[in-house]
Amino acid sequence: MKILFFGTKNYDEEFFSKILQDKTYEDLDITYIEPNLTPETASLAWGYDAVCAFVNMDLSAPAIDMLNKCGVKLILMRSAGYNNVDLDQAKKYGITVMHVPGYSPEAVAEHAMALVLTANRHTHKAYIKGRENDFSLSGLMGVNLYGKTAGIIGTGKIGIAMARICRGFGMRVIGYDLYPNNTLDFLEYVDLDTLLKESDLISLHCPMFENTYHLINTETINKMKDGVILVNTSRGGLIKTEDLIKGIREGKFFAVGLDVYEEENGSVYEDLSERILGHSTMARLLSFPNVMVTSHQGFFTKEALNAISQTTVDNAMAFINGVKNGNEL
Ligand SMILES: NC(=O)c1ccc[n+]([C@@H]2O[C@H](COP(=O)([O-])OP(=O)(O)OC[C@H]3O[C@@H](n4cnc5c(N)ncnc54)[C@H](O)[C@@H]3O)[C@@H](O)[C@H]2O)c1
């Protein structure tokens, strides 16, 4: 099987190449290229059986149309999320789309807590102050998490991992999910309004679908406690950024941690330090002292990259062998 690997970073090639050394995978022939998969670059897949893509790429209908023309039969998403793929269009052509569910929920949940701790205790600022011989504590005051209430929206694999971490901090943990799974005895399910009203920390872990798009907006923000900490490691579109900025300006939030944001396409994973950004939302968010932003790196641990590469090549093998392994979308 000839696979075209879009958007290759050095770590992708490192982790995939290591796994492909195993003879089990000798039928897989991967070509790594730097461009991201978009409608404009999809034609590069001419002559390939499969493409491998990630969360920052554009697999909307025009890209899928072109992949179909190129003869591609399989799209291997090396991610859990797939809201950037037009699944209906792929289905129309009989193109199989596979993903990597739950490769390491703890990687993302631990990053969510890292954002909470950084935004709350300002460790990023303390580091910079220390380097400037400024050992004062001004601007560094946080709040205790112990004894507070953590609200988890979306209690799937990552939400559950985050719930366990919050429990470890001595927090009361409440959750909201369309499909409660009751696997944790300390997690109390409530409706969304109750979660918004009672939580001191709100962490978003539901997928982005039509019914979760802009779930956090002025109306839901107004229902939150004053001084709430909000963290989003799921998808940027869960938060209506303009409304978030308004809420931050009005002093609603003690801290905000974002690993994902609405404008990330086109900038995420790229070094744009020498360019003038064409949008201003990020600049505005970064201007607030209580906002911490990272660039979609929740997944970025050795364990997660290993699991992503392993499952992706196993998905390709399952497809070759005509076996359904449950990772088809
Ligand atoms: N930051 C990162 O690097 C990173 C990495 C992986 C995944 N993610 C994001 O994390 C999300 C969650 O991943 P997961 O593995 O836990 O997924 P999951 O499918 O295990 O869990 C999602 C949960 O959300 C619930 N849900 C669905 N619709 C809902 C709604 N309208 N309201 C409330 N809950 C709802 C589901 O019932 C499920 O329990 C993914 O969709 C992805 O967008 C981010």
The ligand as an SDF file (V2000), in Angstrom:
LIG
                    3D

 44 48  0  0  0  0  0  0  0  0999 V2000
   -5.7510   19.0660   22.4150 N   0  0  0  0  0  0  0  0  0  0  0  0
   -5.4400   17.9220   21.8250 C   0  0  0  0  0  0  0  0  0  0  0  0
   -4.2760   17.6990   21.4460 O   0  0  0  0  0  0  0  0  0  0  0  0
   -6.5030   16.8660   21.6400 C   0  0  0  0  0  0  0  0  0  0  0  0
   -6.0850   15.5460   21.4520 C   0  0  0  0  0  0  0  0  0  0  0  0
   -7.0750   14.5630   21.3080 C   0  0  0  0  0  0  0  0  0  0  0  0
   -8.4110   14.8860   21.3370 C   0  0  0  0  0  0  0  0  0  0  0  0
   -8.7780   16.1820   21.5090 N   0  0  0  0  0  0  0  0  0  0  0  0
  -10.2080   16.5520   21.5590 C   0  0  0  0  0  0  0  0  0  0  0  0
  -10.7790   15.9660   22.7070 O   0  0  0  0  0  0  0  0  0  0  0  0
  -12.1120   15.5670   22.3920 C   0  0  0  0  0  0  0  0  0  0  0  0
  -12.5350   14.4600   23.3330 C   0  0  0  0  0  0  0  0  0  0  0  0
  -11.7680   13.2990   23.0870 O   0  0  0  0  0  0  0  0  0  0  0  0
  -12.1390   11.8980   23.7800 P   0  0  0  0  0  0  0  0  0  0  0  0
  -11.0930   10.9220   23.3140 O   0  0  0  0  0  0  0  0  0  0  0  0
  -12.3520   12.0750   25.2400 O   0  0  0  0  0  0  0  0  0  0  0  0
  -13.5320   11.5920   23.0540 O   0  0  0  0  0  0  0  0  0  0  0  0
  -14.6890   10.6200   23.5700 P   0  0  0  0  0  0  0  0  0  0  0  0
  -15.4890   10.3020   22.3600 O   0  0  0  0  0  0  0  0  0  0  0  0
  -14.1150    9.4960   24.3760 O   0  0  0  0  0  0  0  0  0  0  0  0
  -15.5490   11.5390   24.5600 O   0  0  0  0  0  0  0  0  0  0  0  0
  -16.3650   12.5780   24.1490 C   0  0  0  0  0  0  0  0  0  0  0  0
  -17.5250   12.6620   25.1360 C   0  0  0  0  0  0  0  0  0  0  0  0
  -18.3050   13.8110   24.8080 O   0  0  0  0  0  0  0  0  0  0  0  0
  -19.6640   13.4500   24.9460 C   0  0  0  0  0  0  0  0  0  0  0  0
  -20.5350   14.3430   24.1850 N   0  0  0  0  0  0  0  0  0  0  0  0
  -20.8870   14.2750   22.8760 C   0  0  0  0  0  0  0  0  0  0  0  0
  -21.7120   15.2840   22.5690 N   0  0  0  0  0  0  0  0  0  0  0  0
  -21.8910   15.9980   23.6940 C   0  0  0  0  0  0  0  0  0  0  0  0
  -22.6410   17.1570   24.0230 C   0  0  0  0  0  0  0  0  0  0  0  0
  -23.3900   17.7800   23.0990 N   0  0  0  0  0  0  0  0  0  0  0  0
  -22.5960   17.6220   25.2800 N   0  0  0  0  0  0  0  0  0  0  0  0
  -21.8450   16.9950   26.2170 C   0  0  0  0  0  0  0  0  0  0  0  0
  -21.1090   15.8920   25.9800 N   0  0  0  0  0  0  0  0  0  0  0  0
  -21.1320   15.4010   24.7330 C   0  0  0  0  0  0  0  0  0  0  0  0
  -19.7350   11.9950   24.4730 C   0  0  0  0  0  0  0  0  0  0  0  0
  -20.9150   11.3530   24.9500 O   0  0  0  0  0  0  0  0  0  0  0  0
  -18.4510   11.4340   25.0720 C   0  0  0  0  0  0  0  0  0  0  0  0
  -18.6730   10.9200   26.3630 O   0  0  0  0  0  0  0  0  0  0  0  0
  -12.0300   15.1490   20.9030 C   0  0  0  0  0  0  0  0  0  0  0  0
  -13.2730   15.3010   20.2610 O   0  0  0  0  0  0  0  0  0  0  0  0
  -10.9930   16.0710   20.3490 C   0  0  0  0  0  0  0  0  0  0  0  0
  -11.6500   17.1590   19.7410 O   0  0  0  0  0  0  0  0  0  0  0  0
   -7.8550   17.1680   21.6660 C   0  0  0  0  0  0  0  0  0  0  0  0
  1  2  1  0
  2  3  2  0
  2  4  1  0
  4  5  1  0
  4 44  2  0
  5  6  2  0
  6  7  1  0
  7  8  2  0
  8  9  1  0
  8 44  1  0
  9 10  1  0
  9 42  1  0
 10 11  1  0
 11 12  1  0
 11 40  1  0
 12 13  1  0
 13 14  1  0
 14 15  2  0
 14 16  1  0
 14 17  1  0
 17 18  1  0
 18 19  2  0
 18 20  1  0
 18 21  1  0
 21 22  1  0
 22 23  1  0
 23 24  1  0
 23 38  1  0
 24 25  1  0
 25 26  1  0
 25 36  1  0
 26 27  1  0
 26 35  1  0
 27 28  2  0
 28 29  1  0
 29 30  1  0
 29 35  2  0
 30 31  1  0
 30 32  2  0
 32 33  1  0
 33 34  2  0
 34 35  1  0
 36 37  1  0
 36 38  1  0
 38 39  1  0
 40 41  1  0
 40 42  1  0
 42 43  1  0
M  CHG  2   8   1  16  -1
M  END
$$$$
